[in-house]
């Protein structure tokens, strides 16, 4: 739990903050303010930045160890090579363990995956052959990246078609690597932030201030706004009102950490006595909460006119620095937002006037170790089921020590916390079998969590192909089953036999399988599908014959199906994009349904806190076997409220006014990488 000095810092941060208006949360319990105006973080204000820096202490000397490995063993494999059509472990039984199969070539290395409702997926990667941390560039072999213009340029993105496993190059000018992204109600996507490095301008430019909107139906994208400061590795989430919350990010990338006693009590150092606390300190020479170093603030983005609210600083981002980029965000049925940054966890209400604590949930515990970049754990909400909508968050893996280095073993611990109002918020620790940092956790339609990707040693980071701060790919996947007793929920399943380390991704397809791609470290272009055991056990599979294209809240709808006599589970799985172990907006809502002849009458979620507006995969299950999904749009019909746009970016504020950029022509997915494009 938090110590006294931390509470003192909170008070210092908010001393000069005016009383916050209830905003759109009128009627909710008014919590303490936990945000500050950006001006309070600038030069010499004793109640703002100065007080925070004084409490944090001077920068500590770097004592970490972050060598970069250059590893050829898994590099440059032909994109058609399939090392495993079924698991070579646990008896090689796909009906029990599921199986992996190579299905195509992603074109661009799938560091980011944005799956649209039309079965097109946008993969994003860095725009150049390689950028070292010093800003120097070096050429790499052709197979490392997606080449266009007769091999003279390296492309940032590819648009992949899941129906025929083909791709086409897709150009984004403002470097999108390390951005955040969410899918919107209208089927488009916001892609925000990115890298602070540009190369070969104007073809590629710095991307960490960019707000882009991608339309996969055209396909094209538009630059629609710009942040006042950079956001490299931002968190992003859809709010209950349909607007988009963007939290944190950095302006200088961390490349190492030191450890020392901390005045803030950042948690107990593993292996130390219970009174010792540690603080992980970056190697960039700046104070962790210095606004020129990070972006410890949030802003709200409107999908209606692409406007941005004025950024407001968050105390949790200052206190958890520097292991707080890509913070975890999730709307909870209680109406507030769960935010996890570093080792800290809070339930907060956000609006354009400020952020405040959800006093109905109260203080939440600190995790034993920081869980975020570069010590990235996999994190997800477990499925939500009415009428009480118990809300639990699961983390898996990460680092095995508080301040990790390239030689630190990956973690095997998973942590489960019930964040429902009135619940016991104690952390429940369980053990997985495989050490894993940078894993991906995907919610399967049957309510289980599929864990894949990552490394068994090290941390996230690397300057491109062949360069990594991690080693020993964690190729064996595991599944977490919340229906089993605590302590017996993890099980080992199949082995992909392909290293998926830094800059990998995974997501649920409409066929109830998991698509896996990426690993820039090893220049991995092979696309894999993991087919769970439920599609290989010989049981009958439902097939949806009709369902509505859109529904509202607290109403009923009918889904019709064939192939099975009835259903025993119907779920909404949110379309979720993925990168860096983040699955933005991922959630599953179990619907209350009544069987009829060849159909089910189902109740939609009661409000937008249980299921924020957007597009969902509708699955019907019978005896644990899911159908193929139909896409269903969930909305109240209300237009997201305006935000306070006074940033003066000078950029277009609607996609129609912006100049769209179209991708290149399609390319067969199974050609060699060197010949692609």
Beta strands, then each sheet from edge to edge (+ up, - down):
strand 1: 35-37
strand 2: 99-105
strand 3: 112-115
strand 4: 120-124
strand 5: 147-148
strand 6: 153-154
strand 7: 157-161
strand 8: 166-170
strand 9: 180-183
strand 10: 189-192
strand 11: 210-215
strand 12: 220-226
strand 13: 235-238
strand 14: 244-247
strand 15: 257-260
strand 16: 279-282
strand 17: 297-301
strand 18: 312-314
strand 19: 328-331
strand 20: 337-341
strand 21: 344-351
strand 22: 354-357
strand 23: 378-381
strand 24: 384-385
strand 25: 392-396
strand 26: 411-418
strand 27: 428-436
strand 28: 440-443
strand 29: 449-452
strand 30: 455-458
strand 31: 470-473
strand 32: 476-480
strand 33: 490-495
strand 34: 504-508
strand 35: 514-518
strand 36: 526-531
strand 37: 543-546
strand 38: 550-551
strand 39: 556-562
strand 40: 569-574
strand 41: 577-579
strand 42: 582-584
strand 43: 588-590
strand 44: 592-596
strand 45: 599-603
strand 46: 614-622
strand 47: 625-626
strand 48: 630-634
strand 49: 661-662
strand 50: 666-667
sheet 1: 1+ 18- 17+ 14- 13+
sheet 2: 2+ 36- 35+ 34-
sheet 3: 42+ 41- 3+ 4- 7+ 8- 50+
sheet 4: 5+ 6-
sheet 5: 9+ 10- 11+ 12- 49+
sheet 6: 15+ 16-
sheet 7: 19+ 20- 21+ 22-
sheet 8: 23+ 25- 26+ 27-
sheet 9: 24+ 43+ 40- 46+ 47-
sheet 10: 24+ 43+ 40- 46+ 48- 38-
sheet 11: 28+ 29- 32+ 33-
sheet 12: 30+ 31-
sheet 13: 37+ 39- 45+ 44-
end
